[in-house]
């Protein structure tokens, strides 16, 4: 109940974005390798942002 209005930290937001991108890349790897590689690259960039924090 008390966590209802709790804001996510920037690191938590980036981690969620990273997880989403990795999942999308995995799904795309079965059908479109080029798109999968682009999603993996985006996820890598997000991971670098996380490491900066």
Buried (B, 14 or more C-beta within 10 A) or exposed (E): EEEEEEEEEEEEEBBEBBEEBBEBBEEBBEEEEEBBEBBBEBBEEBBEEBEEE
